[in-house]
Each structure stands twice: as structure tokens, then as C-alpha cells.
């Protein structure tokens, strides 16, 4: 029986995530918006720390939830209020 390949989505859509962080998240098994939305920020922080990266993931699950639901307009509106991925 074949194990289905995980759906991989572009995590850099999330404000505050660049290619390096996206790679670290994927290496930790976070492949798509739903995976990211399910993680508490402190768990994301641990993944980043283990990869030698630092960022503030406080808003990432919220952003990822909107992206997972396909609410790109709401996501854009939220991102417009963020500064570097953080609430202003």
C-alpha cells in the first residue's frame, strides 16, 4: 500500500516566512497551510530554533488558517496590518 505524498504548498505566502524558514518547516514535516495552522507558535519557534533560525511566528497559524481555507483576500487584509509578520 502506497503512502500518499503530502500536499506541499508554498509557505512563503505567509508573511514572515522566507525560503530558508519554509525549508526548515518542510524538513520538520510542515508541508502545507493546514499543517502550519495546526501548530502553536511555540512549537513553530522550536522548529526554527532547531534549524538555527529565528523569527516571530505568532501570527503564522492564523495566516495559515486563512490560506488553508482559500481566504486569500482576508489573508491579504491581515497581512496589510502586519509588520514583518507581526501585529503592529
N, C-alpha and C positions, 0 to 999 in steps of 0.2 A: 504494500500500500504506500502510495507516494504522499509525502508530507507537502502540503500546499506551500508554495513560496509566499512569504509575507508581502503584503502590498507595501511598496516603498513609495513615499510621497516626498516632495521637495520641502524639507523642514525649514529651509531658508526663507520661506514665505512668512514665517513667524518673525516679527520684529525682535531683534536682539540675537538671532541665530544666524551665524555665518557658516561658510563651508566647513571650517575646522570643527565647530561645535556640532554641526549636522553629522559629520563623520563620526565623532565621538559618541553621539546619541545612537546612531545606527549600529556602531560596534557593540553597544550595550543592549541592543535588541529593540530600540525605539525606532521603528521604521516608518511610522505614519502619524497623522494628526491624532487619530484615536488613541494610539499608544501614548503619545505625549500628553494628551488631555487627561489620561488616567493617572498620571504621576503627580504626587505632591511636589511642590517646588524644592523641598529639602532633599528629596530623593534625586531630583534632577541635578541639584547642587553637588551631591556626592558623585554622580557620574562625571560631572565636569571636573571636579577636584581630582578624581582618579585618573583623568586624562591630562592633568596638568593645565587645565583651562579655568578661566574664571569669568563669570557673568552673573547677572541677576535674573534668575528665571521666574520671578514672582508672577508675572503675567502670562507666561508661556502656556500653562494648561488652559487658561481662559481663551487665549488666542487660538490655540489648537482645537478647542471645542467648537468654536465658530467655524474654523476651516473644515473640520470633520463633517459638520452639518451643511457645508457648502454655502454658509452665510458670508460670502466674501465682501459684500457691501458693509455689513456690520463689523466685520474684521477690520476693514479699511477705516471705518469711523473710529473704532477703538484705537487703532494704530496712530491715527491722526492726533489723538490725545496723549499718546505715549512719547516719551523722550528717551531714545536709546533702549526701547523695550520696557521702560519703567513708567509708572504713573507719575505725572509731573508734580 
